[in-house]
Amino acid sequence: MRLPVFAAPMFIVSGPELVVAACEAGIAGAFPTPNCRTSQELDQWMTTITQQLERARATAKGPIGPWVANLITHSTNSRLGEDLELVRRHRPPIVITALGSPKPALQVVHDYGGVVFADVVNLNLARKAAAAGVDGLACISAGAGGHTGHLSAFAFISAVREFFDGWIVVGGGIADGAGIAGAIAAGADFVYMGTRFLPSLESRAVQQYKQMVVDCGPDDLVVSAAITGTAASWLAPSLLACGMDPRTLDSAAARNYDTGTGDAWKRWRDLWACGQGLQVIRAIEPVAAIVQRLEDEYVRASARFRALAGEAT
């Protein structure tokens, strides 16, 4: 990989265009399988991604990153079995499980040589996933967009390293190259970035959503479980536009992650999620340009760190 970065899976927003663009830019490209309304559509997406990346590898002068399928393994997801069969057939190099135990995916993915990361938001879930035998943990920290965590990224990495020696990808408010360097220095192997790629040209977010990300800052976010039943970070202006007062979102909705229904789509279509890293986003631009900027920032931050380390010795 060109950079230790995953373009994180974003509900409704991440499609084949974003996944392929991220991989072609040299980072990992991910999408949630619920972004496809049916198993037939998921089959088409996976076919498109694998074929386009195969063509890209034939002519690429630099690294092509791995593509990633994000599976909802919560018990309410009635389509999990069908999605797993497509994973078995198309063989994504990395599968990230979320909102449920990673156990349903482990045997399927390991049988073809892939690796499984479990999306976790606290240490209890991290320990359970590690005990289940995952290859990596996606540690969702405070500041993440969409379904978010409450722990500092640095505290989360440090605590997980006490009992887990597998891969760690950490997400939560990291949106520039300096943040990538800081996370790696703290003990992570990769960084999850969703918000940074949300207003990319290849993103499936509507234009108004992208512009709101560009125009807003961290003070325009509200964290609430009232929409999906799980704490998530939302753009307050999008809530207000739908007639919802961010100050009164107290009660949690029932948890339901069944990808076979349209309920989730209705909840997320006009209510827009975002993470705390939006402050550094200044424009709607191609993924390739974003990755180039991240690389430049990462190189500068790494050089600064080495210089400071040299001074200390």
C-alpha positions as CSV (number, residue, x, y, z in Angstrom):
1,M,0.0,0.0,0.0
2,R,1.1,3.5,-0.7
3,L,-0.2,4.8,2.6
4,P,-1.5,2.8,5.7
5,V,-5.0,4.1,5.1
6,F,-8.4,2.5,4.6
7,A,-11.1,4.6,2.8
8,A,-13.6,3.5,5.4
9,P,-17.0,2.0,4.5
10,M,-19.8,4.6,4.6
11,F,-23.4,3.6,4.4
12,I,-25.0,4.8,1.1
13,V,-21.9,6.9,0.3
14,S,-19.3,4.2,-0.6
15,G,-19.8,2.5,-4.0
16,P,-17.6,0.8,-6.6
17,E,-16.4,4.1,-7.9
18,L,-15.0,5.1,-4.5
19,V,-13.6,1.7,-3.8
20,V,-11.8,1.4,-7.1
21,A,-10.5,5.0,-7.0
22,A,-9.1,4.4,-3.5
23,C,-7.4,1.1,-4.5
24,E,-6.0,2.7,-7.6
25,A,-4.6,5.5,-5.5
26,G,-2.7,2.9,-3.4
27,I,-4.9,2.6,-0.3
28,A,-7.6,0.2,0.8
29,G,-11.1,0.8,-0.5
30,A,-14.1,-0.4,1.5
31,F,-17.8,-0.5,1.2
32,P,-20.7,-1.8,3.4
33,T,-22.6,-4.7,1.7
34,P,-25.9,-3.1,2.8
35,N,-25.2,-0.3,0.2
36,C,-26.6,-2.9,-2.2
37,R,-30.4,-3.3,-1.9
38,T,-30.3,-6.9,-3.1
39,S,-27.8,-9.8,-3.2
40,Q,-28.0,-9.6,-7.0
41,E,-26.8,-6.0,-6.9
42,L,-24.0,-6.9,-4.5
43,D,-22.9,-9.6,-6.9
44,Q,-22.7,-7.0,-9.6
45,W,-20.7,-4.6,-7.4
46,M,-18.2,-7.2,-6.5
47,T,-17.8,-8.3,-10.1
48,T,-17.3,-4.7,-11.2
49,I,-14.7,-4.0,-8.5
50,T,-12.7,-7.2,-9.1
51,Q,-12.7,-6.7,-12.9
52,Q,-11.7,-3.1,-12.8
53,L,-8.9,-3.7,-10.3
54,E,-7.6,-6.6,-12.3
55,R,-7.3,-4.3,-15.3
56,A,-5.7,-1.6,-13.2
57,R,-3.0,-4.0,-11.9
58,A,-2.1,-4.9,-15.5
59,T,-1.0,-1.3,-16.2
60,A,-0.2,0.2,-12.8
61,K,3.1,1.7,-12.1
62,G,2.5,1.9,-8.3
63,P,0.8,-0.2,-5.7
64,I,-2.9,-1.1,-6.0
65,G,-4.6,-1.3,-2.6
66,P,-6.8,-4.2,-1.5
67,W,-10.6,-3.9,-1.6
68,V,-12.6,-4.5,1.5
69,A,-16.1,-5.8,2.1
70,N,-17.9,-4.6,5.3
71,L,-20.5,-7.1,6.6
72,I,-23.2,-6.3,9.2
73,T,-23.2,-9.5,11.3
74,H,-26.0,-8.3,13.8
75,S,-28.7,-10.9,14.3
76,T,-31.3,-8.6,12.7
77,N,-29.5,-8.8,9.3
78,S,-31.6,-11.4,7.4
79,R,-29.3,-11.2,4.4
80,L,-26.1,-12.2,6.1
81,G,-26.0,-15.7,4.7
82,E,-26.5,-14.5,1.1
83,D,-23.8,-11.9,1.5
84,L,-21.4,-14.4,3.0
85,E,-21.9,-16.7,0.0
86,L,-20.9,-13.8,-2.3
87,V,-17.9,-13.1,-0.2
88,R,-16.9,-16.8,-0.6
89,R,-17.3,-16.4,-4.4
90,H,-15.6,-13.1,-5.0
91,R,-12.9,-13.3,-2.3
92,P,-12.3,-9.8,-1.0
93,P,-8.8,-9.8,0.5
94,I,-10.2,-8.1,3.7
95,V,-13.6,-8.5,5.3
96,I,-14.6,-6.2,8.2
97,T,-17.5,-7.3,10.3
98,A,-19.6,-4.7,12.2
99,L,-22.4,-4.5,14.7
100,G,-22.2,-8.2,15.7
101,S,-19.9,-11.1,16.3
102,P,-17.2,-11.7,13.6
103,K,-17.6,-15.5,14.0
104,P,-20.0,-16.0,11.0
105,A,-17.3,-14.7,8.6
106,L,-14.2,-16.2,10.0
107,Q,-14.3,-19.7,8.4
108,V,-15.6,-18.4,5.1
109,V,-12.8,-15.8,4.7
110,H,-10.0,-17.9,6.2
111,D,-10.8,-20.8,3.8
112,Y,-9.8,-18.7,0.8
113,G,-6.9,-16.9,2.5
114,G,-8.5,-13.6,3.3
115,V,-8.3,-11.7,6.6
116,V,-11.0,-10.6,9.0
117,F,-11.1,-7.4,10.9
118,A,-13.8,-6.8,13.5
119,D,-15.2,-3.3,13.9
120,V,-15.2,-2.6,17.7
121,V,-16.2,0.5,19.7
122,N,-15.0,-0.5,23.2
123,L,-12.6,-2.8,25.0
124,N,-15.2,-5.4,25.9
125,L,-16.0,-5.9,22.2
126,A,-12.3,-5.8,21.3
127,R,-11.5,-8.6,23.7
128,K,-14.4,-10.8,22.5
129,A,-13.3,-10.3,18.8
130,A,-9.7,-11.1,19.7
131,A,-10.8,-14.3,21.5
132,A,-12.9,-15.3,18.5
133,G,-9.8,-15.3,16.3
134,V,-9.9,-12.2,14.2
135,D,-6.8,-11.1,12.3
136,G,-7.4,-7.5,13.0
137,L,-9.4,-5.0,14.9
138,A,-11.0,-1.8,13.5
139,C,-11.0,0.4,16.6
140,I,-13.7,3.1,16.2
141,S,-12.8,5.9,18.5
142,A,-14.3,9.2,19.6
143,G,-14.7,11.6,16.6
144,A,-15.6,8.9,14.1
145,G,-18.5,9.6,11.7
146,G,-21.6,7.5,11.6
147,H,-21.6,4.9,14.3
148,T,-19.0,6.2,16.6
149,G,-17.0,5.3,19.7
150,H,-16.2,7.1,23.0
151,L,-12.6,6.3,23.6
152,S,-9.6,8.4,22.5
153,A,-7.8,6.8,19.6
154,F,-4.5,6.9,21.6
155,A,-6.1,5.3,24.7
156,F,-7.9,2.7,22.5
157,I,-4.7,1.7,20.7
158,S,-2.7,1.5,23.9
159,A,-5.3,-0.6,25.8
160,V,-5.8,-3.0,22.9
161,R,-2.0,-3.6,22.5
162,E,-2.0,-5.0,26.0
163,F,-3.8,-8.1,24.8
164,F,-3.8,-8.2,21.0
165,D,-0.8,-8.5,18.6
166,G,-2.8,-8.6,15.4
167,W,-3.5,-5.8,12.9
168,I,-5.0,-2.6,14.3
169,V,-6.8,0.0,12.1
170,V,-8.0,3.0,14.1
171,G,-10.6,5.6,13.1
172,G,-12.0,8.7,14.7
173,G,-11.3,12.3,13.7
174,I,-8.2,11.5,11.6
175,A,-8.2,13.5,8.4
176,D,-4.7,14.5,7.5
177,G,-1.2,13.0,7.1
178,A,-0.1,14.2,10.5
179,G,-2.9,12.2,12.0
180,I,-1.9,9.1,10.1
181,A,1.7,9.5,11.3
182,G,0.5,10.0,14.9
183,A,-1.7,6.9,14.9
184,I,1.1,4.8,13.5
185,A,3.5,6.1,16.0
186,A,1.0,5.2,18.8
187,G,0.9,1.6,17.7
188,A,-1.8,1.3,15.0
189,D,-1.0,-0.4,11.7
190,F,-3.5,1.5,9.6
191,V,-5.9,4.4,9.8
192,Y,-9.6,4.4,9.0
193,M,-10.7,7.6,7.1
194,G,-14.4,8.0,6.1
195,T,-15.2,11.7,6.4
196,R,-12.0,12.7,4.5
197,F,-13.3,10.8,1.4
198,L,-17.0,11.7,1.9
199,P,-16.8,14.8,-0.3
200,S,-14.7,13.1,-3.0
201,L,-15.9,13.2,-6.6
202,E,-16.2,9.4,-6.6
203,S,-18.4,9.4,-3.4
204,R,-22.1,8.7,-3.9
205,A,-23.1,11.4,-1.4
206,V,-25.4,13.9,-2.9
207,Q,-23.9,17.3,-3.8
208,Q,-25.6,19.1,-0.9
209,Y,-24.2,16.6,1.6
210,K,-20.7,17.0,0.2
211,Q,-21.0,20.8,0.4
212,M,-22.2,20.6,4.0
213,V,-19.1,18.7,4.9
214,V,-16.9,21.3,3.3
215,D,-18.8,24.2,4.9
216,C,-19.2,22.8,8.5
217,G,-16.8,22.1,11.4
218,P,-16.7,19.9,14.5
219,D,-19.0,22.2,16.4
220,D,-21.7,21.4,13.8
221,L,-21.9,17.8,14.9
222,V,-24.2,16.0,17.4
223,V,-23.8,12.4,18.7
224,S,-27.1,10.6,19.3
225,A,-28.5,7.1,19.4
226,A,-32.0,8.4,18.5
227,I,-31.7,7.6,14.8
228,T,-30.4,4.1,14.6
229,G,-30.3,2.8,18.2
230,T,-26.6,3.1,18.3
231,A,-24.6,6.3,19.0
232,A,-23.8,8.0,15.8
233,S,-22.3,11.4,14.8
234,W,-24.6,13.5,12.7
235,L,-24.4,16.9,11.0
236,A,-26.7,19.1,13.0
237,P,-27.8,21.2,9.9
238,S,-29.1,18.0,8.2
239,L,-31.2,17.2,11.3
240,L,-32.6,20.7,11.4
241,A,-33.4,20.5,7.7
242,C,-35.5,17.4,8.4
243,G,-37.4,19.2,11.3
244,M,-35.4,17.5,14.1
245,D,-34.1,19.5,17.0
246,P,-30.6,18.3,17.9
247,R,-31.1,19.4,21.5
248,T,-34.0,17.0,22.1
249,L,-32.6,13.8,20.6
250,D,-32.7,11.9,23.9
251,S,-34.4,8.5,23.4
252,A,-32.7,5.7,21.5
253,A,-34.4,4.1,18.5
254,A,-34.8,0.3,18.3
255,R,-31.7,-1.4,17.0
256,N,-32.4,-2.9,13.6
257,Y,-29.7,-3.6,10.9
258,D,-31.8,-5.7,8.5
259,T,-30.4,-4.9,5.1
260,G,-33.4,-6.6,3.5
261,T,-35.6,-3.6,4.3
262,G,-35.6,0.0,3.3
263,D,-35.9,1.4,6.8
264,A,-32.2,2.0,7.2
265,W,-32.0,3.8,3.9
266,K,-34.8,6.2,4.9
267,R,-33.0,7.0,8.2
268,W,-29.7,7.8,6.5
269,R,-30.8,9.3,3.2
270,D,-31.5,12.8,4.5
271,L,-29.9,12.6,7.9
272,W,-26.2,12.9,7.2
273,A,-23.4,11.4,9.3
274,C,-19.9,12.9,9.6
275,G,-16.8,12.7,11.8
276,Q,-14.8,15.4,13.5
277,G,-12.1,15.5,10.8
278,L,-14.2,17.7,8.6
279,Q,-12.4,20.9,9.7
280,V,-9.5,20.3,7.3
281,I,-11.7,19.6,4.3
282,R,-11.8,22.6,2.0
283,A,-13.1,21.3,-1.4
284,I,-14.8,18.5,-3.3
285,E,-12.1,16.8,-5.2
286,P,-11.0,13.4,-6.7
287,V,-9.7,10.6,-4.5
288,A,-6.4,10.7,-6.2
289,A,-5.8,14.3,-5.2
290,I,-6.8,13.6,-1.6
291,V,-4.4,10.7,-1.3
292,Q,-1.6,12.8,-2.9
293,R,-2.2,15.5,-0.2
294,L,-2.3,12.9,2.6
295,E,1.0,11.4,1.4
296,D,2.7,14.8,1.3
297,E,1.4,15.6,4.8
298,Y,2.4,12.2,6.1
299,V,6.0,12.5,4.7
300,R,6.3,16.0,6.3
301,A,5.0,14.8,9.6
302,S,7.3,11.7,9.6
303,A,10.3,13.9,8.8
304,R,9.4,16.2,11.7
305,F,9.1,13.2,14.1
306,R,12.4,11.8,13.0
307,A,14.0,15.2,13.5
308,L,12.6,15.6,17.0
309,A,13.6,12.1,17.8
310,G,17.1,12.9,16.6
311,E,17.3,16.0,18.8
312,A,16.2,13.9,21.8
313,T,19.1,11.5,21.4
